[in-house]
Amino acid sequence: MKAWSNFVSFSLERLSGVYLWAVFVVVFTLIDPGEFFTTSTLDSVATTQAVQAILALAVLVPLVAGQFDLSVGATANLTGIVAIVAQNMWHWPLLAALAFAIALGFLVGFVNGFVVVRLSVNSFIATLGMGSILSAFLVIVTGAQQPEPVVSNAWNDLAQFPVGGISIVVIEMLVLGLILWWVLDWTPVGRRLYATGGNAEAARLSGIRVNRIAWGTLTVSGGIAGVGGILFSSLYGPSLSFGATLLLPAFAAVFLGSTQLQPGRFNLWGTLIAIYVLATGVEGLQLFSGQQWLGDMFNGVALIVAVALAASRTGGGRRRRVGFRRSAPPPPEQDAAAQVPSADLESAEGVQG
């Protein structure tokens, strides 16, 4: 019942993003109601941000367990282009192209997990390097030439098919969100993820296989990013550079989302709220100023503020250093136990059931 209580609390602390969202809507509507507060603007924001939200979910999963994945943008770009190339140049049927592209996303995530867990490389560095490697693969696959769009109604309908006045990609994003929310908030797997992200050493001592958790979250992140890349390419056509533009807003949304509903805790619904708060602000500023650079500036400032707020929620001296732990072999139990506060150990033991 605790998870539901976060939805019925209307305190500023838990729902500041929702109130900010309302302020954006009111202000931009008052400036020009005929331009901003329209069904076309609503559909545009909902549709364009659906893929961004999927990338944010790809970032969220490993962050819950204390790992960074900076390769999600490059993974999405590569899988989206591979799905197009497989149909246009390799003449594969749609289902085969989709299966291959999604499998490629999971493979990238699996390799990230191998590097982090087996080679003991910090996840920030490992995934940053992987992003650069994938950019090189993108050039190899395409010959640095943007491929032709896929001429197929089935391909276009993956993201553009209308459902109740909105594009199906919004429905797909919500379905994915519901699945992840159930896993994170209502299953033992989710409790182990949060325990690992909160205190990896205490989680290890309580019997949680933290290395397996880290590897698994990075693998899932790659798969989700692959799905996002396919949907983006279906929605907008081929692009060799869209992945980089999605990475910063995804991280900004996840950190800003950690200040919503469950302050100090990465959570799914807070992330989705943050996605649309940021999108509404960017849409309004660009609509009335005509300056495209405002989007990058807005998202950059939002990321800095969001991380600062997320850090402040955890309390000065005990700020979470998410993702900067090495996945090292467990120390001898008698020595390690002496280094872990008893309260943290008891908390971690509680998730094992």
N, C-alpha and C positions, 0 to 999 in steps of 0.2 A: 504493500500500500504506500510505501514511502515514495516510490517513483511517481505514483498518481498524485500525491500531495503537492509535487512541484508544479503541477499544471493548474491547481486550484488556488495557489498562492499568487496574489496580485501585487506583491511588494516590489518596490523599485529595484531592490537588490537582485531579484530573480528575473524580472521582466523589463529591465531597462532598455534592452534592444527592441522589444515590442513597442514601448512608448516612443523610442527614437524613430522607429519605422512610422508610427502614426504621425509624428511631427513632420517627417519628410513628406508624407502624403498630403497633409493639410497645407503645408507651406507651398509646395510646388503646384497644388491644385489652385490655391488662391492666386498665385502668380499668373497662371494661364489654365483655367479649367478645361477649355476646349482642346488644349494640346496634350496635357498630362493625364488627367483623370478620364481616360477613354478605354474602351474594351481593347482597342488595338495596342495601346501601351501595356495594359495588363497582360495580354497574350504574349507580347514581345518579351516582357521581363520574365514571365513564367517559363516560356520556352527556352529563351537564350540561357537562362540560369540553371536549367535542369541539368545540362551536361556539367556545368561548373559545380553544381551540388554533388554530382556523382564523383567528380575528382576530389571534392572535399571529403567525401566518405572514404575514398581510398587513402587519404592522408590521415583521417581519424582513426582507423583501425590500428595501425601500428603505434600511433601516438598514445592510445589508451594503454598499451603495454610498454611505453617508454622508449619507443623507437621512432626515428625519423625516416621518411621516404621522400627524398628530393627527386626521385626519378619518375614520379607519376606522370608529369607533363610529357616527358620524352617517351615514356611507355605508351601513353595515349596516342601521341603523334605517330609513332611507329606502327602500332596495331591498326589505327584507322587507315593509314596509307597502304599497309600490307593487304587489308581487306579489299581495297580498291584495285590494287595491282593484281591480286589473285584473280579477280573477275575480268579485268580488262586485258591483261597481258598473258596471264597463265590460263585464262579461259576456264576457270573453275566455276562450278555452280555456287549459288549464293550460300547455301548451308555449309558447304565445305570451306568456303572462304571465311565465313564467320567463325566456324569451329577452330580453324587454324589460327586466326587472329587472336581469339580469346585465349587459346592454349599458349600462344606466344606471350601474352601478358602474364599468365601464371608462371611461365618459364622464367621470365625476367625477374619476377618476385621471388621465385625459388632460388635463383642465382644470387640475388641480393641477400637472402637469408643464409645461404652457404658462406658468403664472404663475411657476413657479420658474425655468425656463430662459429663456423669452423676455422676461419682465418683470423678471428678476433679483431676485425676492423670496425671502428666506430661507425654506427649506422649513418650518421651525417656524412662522413667522408665516403663510405662505400656507395651510397645511393647517389651522391653528387657525382662521383666518378662514373657510375653506371649511366647516369643521364647523358654525360658526354659521349660515352661509348655508343649509346643508342642513337644519338644524333649522327654519329659517323655511319652507323648501319643504315640510317634513313637515306643518306646520300648514296650509299652503295646500292640499295634496293631501287632507288628512283633514277640514279645517274644524275642527281642534282636537278632533275627536270620534273616539274609538277605534272603528275599524271592527269589524263583526261577524266572527266566525271563519268560515273557509272550511269549508263542509260538503262534504267530498270525501275519500274514502279515498285516492285517488291523491296528493292534496296532503299528507295526514298521513303517508303512507308514505315521502315524500321523506326524512324524518329518523327516523321511528318504526318502520319495518318491522324486525321482529326477525330477526337473523342469528346463529345459534349462541348464542343467549341474551343477545345485546347488541343495541342499536339500530344500525341501518345507518349512522347519522350517524358513529359511531366508525370504521367501515370507510372511509367517504368521507373522513374527516379523515386517516386513515393513507395512503390512496391519494394524496391531494394532497401529503402530506408526503414520500412517496417520490419523487414527480415533482420537487418543489422540491429535494430532497436531491441527486438526480441532476444537475439543472441547476447547482446551486451548487458541488458538489464534483467533478463529473466532466466538465464541458464547458468549452470556452474562454469561453463567456459568463459562467459562474460565476467564472472566474479574473479576467476583466475587471471584474466587479462588485467583487470583493474588492480588486483593485488600485486601483480608483477610490475606494473607501471608505478604503483605507489611506493613499493619497497622491494626491490628484486631480491635482496639478500634474505629478508624475512620470508618472502614467498618461497625461495629455494629451500630454506630450512624447514618450512612447513610441508614440504613434499611436492610442491609445484615444479614442473619441469620448465623452468624459465627460458632455457635455450630453445626448447621446442615451441614455446609460446611466441618468442621473438621471430623464429623462422616461419612459423605459420602465419603470423600477422603480415609479414612482408610479402609472403606468397599471395595471400588474399588481396593485399593492396595492389599488387601487380595485375591480378585478374580483374579487379574492379576498374582500374585505370584502363585496361584493355577494352572493357565494355564501353566506358566513357568515350574513348577514342573512336570506336566504331560508330557510336550514336552521333558524335560531332560530325564525322565525315558524311554520314547519311543526311544530317540536317543542313550542312553548309557546303558540302563538296570537298574536294581534295585541297589540302593546305600543308605546306612543309614547315610551318612555323607556329601553328596554333598552340602546341603543347606548352611552350614557354609562357604564353600569355595567361594560361590557366593556373599555373603553379602558385604564384603569389596570392591571388584572391582565395585559393583553396586553403592555404595556411592561415591567412587572415581570418577566414570564416571559422575555422576550427578553434583557434585561440580566442576569438571573440565569443564564440559559442560556449566556451568553458566558463564564461562569466554569466551565462543565462541558465535559468531553471535549476541547475545544480552547480552553484558557484564553486570554482576551484576544481572542477571535475570535467574532463572532456566528455561531452554527451551528444547524442545524435540530433535531438530536436533543437537544442541550442545552436548546433552547427547549421541546420537548415534555416532557422530564424535569421542567423547572422548572414547567410548567403543572400537572402532577399532584402535585408536591411541595407547591406552594402550595395546591392544591385539597384535598389530604389534611389539611393543617394547618388550613385554614378549616373543613372539614367536622367535624373532631374537636372544635375549639374551640366551634363553634356547637352541636354535638350535646350536649355535656356542660355547657355554660354557659347555653344558651338565649338568648344575646345576639347578635342579628343584626349589631350594629355592629362586632363583632369581625372580621368579614370585611373591611370597609373599612380598619380599623386595621391588620390583618395585611398586607394587600396594599400599603398605603402604606409601612409600615416595610420590607417586603420590597423595594419599588422603590428606596428610599433606600440600603439596604444593598447591593442588587445593582449599582446604578450606582457606588457607592464601590468595590466589589470589582472591577468591570470596569475602572474607571480605574486602580486600583492594579496591575492586570495589565500595563498598557502602560508602566509606569515613569514616575515623577514628572514629569520635565521634558518628556517626549515623549508625554503623554497624548493620546489621540485625541479630537479635538473633532468628534464625529460630527454631521453634518447642519448645521453652522453655517458652511459655506462658501457663498459665492455662486457661481453658475454664470456666470462672466464670460468675455468673449472671451479667447482665449489671447494672452499677451504675445508680443513678438518673441522668436524662438527663442534668439537669441544672449544676450539679457538674462535670460530666464527660466531658461535652462540653468545660468547661473552661480549661481542662487539655490537650486537643487535639489541635495542631496547626491548624489554619484556613486553611492553604494551603493543609494539609493532608485531612481535612474533605471535602473540595471542590473536591479533587481528587477522594476520595471514592464515593462521590455522583455522580460523572460522570459515574461510572460503573453500577449504578442502572438501567439506561435505557437500 
